[in-house]
Amino acid sequence: MDNLIRKEIRALTRDERVGLTSAFLELKRRGEYDKYVKWHHDAMEATSLPGEPQYASFRNHAHRGPAFLPWHRWFVKMLEDELRTVGSFRDGALPYWDWTLDSENPLASPIWTADWMGGDGNPQDNDFIQNGPFSNPQTWPVVFPLVEGRQEPLRRSFGRLASTLPNAQALARAMARPHYSEPGHFGEQFQMGFCNYLEGWVTPNADSALTDPGTQLHNRVHNWIGGNMATMMSPDDPVFFLHHCFVDKVWADWQAIRGRDNYQPEEGGALGHNLNDDMIYGPGDGDTRKRLSDVLDIAALGYEYSSSVTPQPPVSEWEHRLKYNPYI
Ligand SMILES: [Cu+2]
């Protein structure tokens, strides 16, 4: 079977967009969506619910460490496979949102239109979003924070927690890193491995070429969107998956340069972060639970990425890319 081709959000037809948003709504209606929110929540370090591990050595199993990329690769793939069980998305592939294309004018991104993912929240009304396919709490109830019986609309707060989206220059700084991870393997600002860089923990304190203050890249996108996206339950907002699809593409692009099997550490890292460790706290159950080493090859998982984006980004973006593109 041919690989699925994941395209940039701007390259989808209107029918493809509607097919995708309808499939998200159908998974929610079937009661199959919120398990993704729970898996993500349970894999995170900070705890907010009774009965969760409180001991100091408890480590985040999906973030702030090298498992970040493979854990989320499988998380996104499982969701994509389940979306494809819905008729409207039978032949679909999840699109990626290249947020660097929108860094100069994030509010004008086509992703926020009412026939795509909908727009910003209303600060006068708890940051609840006002339009789009996910604004109706009857059809897109957010169960927050996974407390039985409590539901509310989706929240966003564009630009409040971070004032800008990451730009192509910041992304190129990550792409230029030669090692997947570096000794220590913790998500702190002087650990300059590719994965830590892309997750966003390397700040201008460690790389003065970065122009935005504070947290970067993947983290910054969560914060710029705000609302549910800035919580442990960030998959409550389906834009999570379009964001993480791009993060996954960036990793696949880096793997094409540096080698697919260039994962570190092989051993000696935190539990759940070594090459042959199982992914902890999902994603998946039983046969769908994977080891990190099972997901290093996207072709073996049945998909690839289209690099063509329509329309072309502004010239200045391309200049950044040409200047820093490690292919050249
Ligand atoms: Cu995550």
Residues whose N, C-alpha, C, O or C-beta is under 5 A from the ligand:
A	BS01	CU	none
